[in-house]
Amino acid sequence: MSGLQVMPAPRPHTLAEDGYAIMLGCAFIGVGLMLLKQAGLVTGGMAGIALLLSYLLPYSPALLFLLINIPFFMMAGKTMGPAFGWKTLAANLLIMALGMALPMALRVASVSSLFAALFGGSIIGFGILALARHGAGVGGVGVVALTLQKRRGWNAGRTQMISDAAILAAALPVLTMERFGLSVLSAAAINAVLIVNHRPGRYIGH
């Protein structure tokens, strides 16, 4: 019928497009972690667990991010497919490498805690979004959230927000109330990006 508009079939991403987007996503996550660490904040997801542990252990958030994700790599490959699992592993290795290299390229002497919470959280959210749209994840809770969205249609952002509440509650003993409030704000910023931009059917690229 002439009045109907036929939508073009989605065109899969090329390997080069996937690689470029995953590198940018990892860079966003690395910078976001750096800003939150500098401000002494925590956030949700595996990034929040890594930041929380970095205040208790003498290791960088980026290294801890990789280590705590190791159990989830096999789960990612099993539930989302081998390609997703390998891309997720590669992304985590890149986040670790960037986390160690960024302090040599970018020195943050001081940052507003509110700016770190809002901007740092938002760019982590966009980094996670870039990975998700190109067949990768950040591991951990993100893998579970993406699996539930794929299999049951649950919104990944809302699923992650529930787990974030538990992670932030665990941070209460090591944060002041002001930093706890800003940490909640950073987690909300991450999830707002995913809730608005990562809905089933909203993005037709593969």
C-alpha positions in Angstrom: 0.0 0.0 0.0 1.4 3.4 -1.0 0.4 5.1 2.3 2.6 2.7 4.4 6.2 3.5 5.0 8.4 0.5 5.0 11.3 0.7 7.5 14.6 -0.4 6.1 16.0 -3.6 7.6 18.6 -3.0 10.3 22.2 -3.1 9.0 24.6 -4.9 11.3 27.6 -3.1 12.6 30.9 -4.0 11.0 33.8 -5.3 13.1 35.6 -1.9 12.8 32.5 -0.1 14.0 32.2 -2.4 17.0 35.9 -1.9 17.8 35.7 1.9 17.5 32.5 2.2 19.6 33.8 -0.2 22.3 37.1 1.7 22.6 35.2 5.0 23.0 32.8 3.4 25.5 35.8 2.1 27.6 37.4 5.6 27.5 34.2 7.1 28.8 34.0 4.6 31.6 37.7 5.1 32.5 37.4 8.9 32.7 34.2 8.6 34.7 35.8 6.3 37.2 38.8 8.7 37.5 36.4 11.6 38.3 34.4 9.7 40.9 37.6 8.3 42.5 39.0 11.9 42.7 35.9 13.1 44.4 35.8 10.2 46.8 32.5 8.9 45.6 31.0 5.5 44.8 28.4 4.6 42.2 26.3 1.6 41.2 27.1 -1.5 39.3 30.6 -3.1 39.1 32.1 0.3 38.9 30.7 1.1 42.3 32.0 -2.1 43.8 35.5 -1.4 42.3 35.5 2.1 43.7 34.3 1.0 47.1 37.1 -1.7 47.3 39.7 0.9 46.1 39.1 2.9 49.3 39.7 -0.3 51.3 42.5 -1.9 49.3 45.8 -0.5 47.8 44.7 -1.1 44.2 43.3 1.0 41.4 39.5 0.9 40.6 40.4 -0.2 37.0 42.3 -3.2 38.2 39.7 -4.2 40.7 37.0 -3.7 38.0 38.7 -6.4 36.0 39.3 -8.8 38.9 35.8 -8.8 40.3 34.4 -9.3 36.8 36.3 -12.5 36.1 33.5 -14.8 37.3 31.0 -13.1 35.0 32.9 -13.5 31.7 31.8 -17.2 31.4 28.3 -16.2 32.3 28.3 -13.5 29.6 29.4 -16.0 27.0 26.8 -18.6 28.1 23.8 -16.4 28.3 24.5 -13.8 25.6 26.7 -15.8 23.2 30.5 -16.3 22.7 30.9 -13.1 20.7 29.4 -11.1 23.6 31.6 -12.9 26.1 34.8 -12.2 24.2 33.9 -8.6 23.5 33.1 -8.1 27.2 36.5 -9.6 28.2 38.3 -7.3 25.7 36.3 -4.3 27.0 37.3 -5.1 30.6 41.0 -5.5 29.7 40.8 -2.2 27.9 39.2 -0.4 30.8 41.9 -1.8 33.1 44.6 -0.6 30.7 43.1 2.8 30.3 42.6 3.2 34.1 46.3 2.7 34.5 47.4 4.9 31.6 44.9 7.8 32.1 46.6 9.2 35.2 49.8 9.7 33.1 47.8 11.6 30.4 45.2 13.4 32.5 45.9 14.8 36.0 42.8 15.9 37.9 44.1 18.1 40.8 40.6 19.0 42.0 37.0 18.4 40.9 33.6 19.5 42.2 31.9 16.5 43.8 28.6 17.5 42.3 30.2 17.7 38.8 32.0 14.4 39.3 28.7 12.8 40.3 26.6 14.2 37.4 29.2 14.2 34.6 31.2 11.2 35.7 28.1 9.2 36.2 26.6 10.3 32.9 29.7 9.4 30.8 30.0 6.0 32.5 26.3 5.5 31.5 27.1 6.5 27.9 30.1 4.2 27.9 28.0 1.3 29.1 25.4 2.2 26.4 28.1 2.2 23.7 29.3 -1.2 24.7 25.7 -2.6 24.9 24.8 -1.4 21.4 27.9 -3.1 20.0 27.5 -6.5 21.6 29.6 -6.1 24.8 29.0 -5.4 28.4 30.9 -4.3 31.5 30.3 -7.6 33.2 28.7 -8.3 36.6 25.3 -6.7 37.2 25.4 -5.3 33.6 25.5 -8.8 32.1 22.5 -9.9 34.3 20.6 -6.8 33.4 21.2 -7.2 29.6 20.3 -10.9 29.8 17.0 -10.1 31.5 16.3 -7.4 28.9 17.0 -9.7 26.0 15.1 -12.7 27.4 12.2 -11.1 29.3 12.1 -7.5 28.0 13.0 -6.0 31.4 14.5 -2.5 31.1 18.3 -2.8 31.7 18.4 0.6 33.5 15.7 -0.3 36.0 17.1 -3.7 36.7 20.5 -2.2 37.4 19.0 0.5 39.6 17.7 -2.2 42.0 21.1 -3.7 42.4 22.7 -0.3 42.7 20.6 0.4 45.8 22.2 -2.6 47.5 25.7 -1.6 46.4 25.3 1.9 47.7 23.9 0.7 51.0 27.1 -1.3 51.4 29.1 1.9 51.0 27.3 3.7 53.8 29.9 2.7 56.5 32.8 4.3 54.5 31.2 7.5 53.2 30.0 10.7 54.8 26.3 11.4 54.3 27.1 14.1 51.8 29.3 11.8 49.7 26.7 9.1 50.0 24.0 11.4 48.6 26.3 12.4 45.7 27.1 8.7 45.1 23.3 8.0 44.8 23.2 10.9 42.3 26.0 9.4 40.2 24.2 6.1 40.1 21.0 7.8 39.1 22.9 9.6 36.3 24.2 6.3 34.9 20.8 4.7 35.0 19.0 7.7 33.5 21.2 7.4 30.4 20.3 3.7 30.1 16.6 4.1 30.8 16.2 6.8 28.2 18.4 5.4 25.5 18.5 1.6 25.9 14.9 0.5 25.4 13.9 -2.6 23.4 13.0 -1.6 19.8 14.4 1.9 20.1 17.7 1.2 18.3 17.6 -0.8 15.1 21.3 -1.3 14.6 22.9 -4.6 15.5 
